[in-house]
Amino acid sequence: MLIKGMTLFLVAMAVLAIFGKLRLPGGKARRLAGRCPACGRPKIGPGPCPCGRNTKKGA
């Protein structure tokens, strides 16, 4: 009985690991959306970035 429980646990861990490695479409864009394009700091809230630089790309 103990072997069966350990086997089921290891199978469940393997399934979670497989799902954890899946890359969702647009994942990188979603991660970078909350960062300042000028300095790369995470932005919290709608205000300007503390770096004070222009936050528009290409400017």
Residue pairs with C-beta under 8 A, 6 or more apart in sequence:
34 42
34 43
34 44
35 41
35 42
35 43
36 42
36 43
36 49
36 51
36 53
36 55
37 55
37 56
37 57
38 49
38 51
38 53
38 54
38 55
39 49
39 51
39 53
41 49
41 50
41 51
43 49
48 55
49 55
